[in-house]
């Protein structure tokens, strides 16, 4: 069976070679259709990659946030809880115990406060945080905030951002000259031990959360952030945290678990819908190419009627004639598909700089092996589908009638 199919393929290639211009138009039809599919789908894949990059850079899609529920609803009106759950260091350790994928984590409480330096009054964002949060900052001057050697002996320490250092230094001090001076925060005096590059353009103060009184944290409950190593690991992190909550005495009325990975899912669903619609529209051109293949093969059956009669007269079976013409259809489709894939990739790469110049974004097409393989199989299916009728018609010819026809 395989040998006869291989022979049919070779015979089909020879017939295509000898009638090259006869089959050129049908090959062009499939080539254009496949090239259009490659261009459209690679551009959509590129748009999807660009959208994911933009979402990742503007929102924390790799982050799972665990926070205390601070309100409850009464007759549809949200009212503050008297004693929301306080996410302690022990709770933080417990919920991390079941996570098996790479992650970074921190616990932080943030609030806007008025602070004073000497005779100056100003507003600042104050973060009561642990060492995990401090790692997001880049040290500029002085000592790091978290030092195990002074964890207990030096409790009133603070690190400030470069924005705040420049603001409180003014014309009197260079920013690094304020290290060692006192900063008053909420009627308490803190020694400035370091300056860091802030995470925003706002004046920021970083205080160790383990030195913060529980009463202060109760008024401003901290939240826990777990940043997965990749977007793909977010569901595993989220499931682990949910399993911890289910095994703990807390419910979703006490502790809220939130992630933004759904934004990527929403974008992917939108692009998938766009990909399917555009694929169906452009795929019509491949079907038109398949009709061209059928037309060429029907003409070939008419022109080669006598040849078919001779082959049947010397012992060729209906199956042999059927396989021969079906093989020609497959070869034409495959050849057109391969040329279309190459043409589509070349055009996509050539168009990318033009798109970049027009919209001024780092956009580039993305080529997926799955997409290319799917298009190839689809084109082969079209070739087989539209080659079936001509092959069947050729196989049903009577040898006597075929030999009589001029």
HUCOR-V197744 format. One record per helix or strand of 3 or more residues. SS is the DSSP state (H for helix, E for strand). FROM is the first residue (numbers start at 1). TO is the last residue. If there is no record, write none. Layout:
# HUCOR-V197744
SS FROM TO
SS FROM TO
This chain:
# HUCOR-V197744
H 2 18
H 20 58
E 63 68
E 71 74
E 77 80
H 89 96
E 103 117
E 120 129
H 131 134
E 138 142
H 148 150
E 157 161
H 162 169
H 175 178
E 182 185
E 188 197
E 204 208
H 209 211
H 214 219
E 223 228
H 231 247
E 255 259
H 261 303
H 305 313
H 318 359
H 369 395
H 399 404
